[in-house]
């Protein structure tokens, strides 16, 4: 196995579990998963939201959630068609979910080093 294949294999193993109490139903709280943010993810979001890392807007957080949220099987949890629904969600819920997707990234400076 080459190094790139090893990186790909390890990346797919590490997913964060995000429990969203606000999105509960009769079965309990909603659970979504997210793989760690990559340089490619940041690049993709910054094309639309130029100051994403230094001045994160609600729209940027929602685009991050649409990009990264997965169900238990690894399928996309949201599509662009879900954007209006997410735009009407509480800011505290959106910022909490997006914040958890950032995981261990502590600062803009830490992300820019990578």
Residue pairs with C-beta under 8 A, 6 or more apart in sequence:
1 9
11 35
11 36
11 38
12 35
14 35
14 36
15 33
15 34
15 35
15 70
15 74
16 33
16 34
16 35
16 36
16 100
16 101
16 103
17 31
17 33
18 31
18 32
18 33
18 34
18 69
18 97
18 100
18 101
19 29
19 30
19 31
20 29
20 30
20 31
20 32
20 93
20 96
20 97
21 29
22 89
22 90
22 93
23 29
23 30
23 93
24 30
31 72
32 69
32 70
32 71
32 77
32 97
33 69
33 70
33 71
33 72
33 74
34 68
34 69
34 70
34 100
34 101
34 103
35 68
35 70
36 103
37 68
37 101
37 102
37 103
37 105
37 111
39 114
41 64
41 67
41 68
42 52
42 53
42 111
44 67
45 52
45 60
45 63
45 64
45 67
46 52
46 53
48 60
48 63
49 56
49 57
49 59
49 60
49 63
51 57
52 60
53 108
53 111
53 112
54 108
56 98
58 87
58 91
58 94
58 95
59 87
61 94
61 95
61 97
61 98
62 83
62 86
62 87
62 94
62 98
63 83
64 98
64 101
65 78
65 86
65 94
65 97
65 98
65 101
66 76
66 78
66 79
66 80
66 82
66 83
66 86
68 101
69 76
69 77
69 78
69 97
69 101
70 76
70 77
71 77
78 86
86 94
105 111
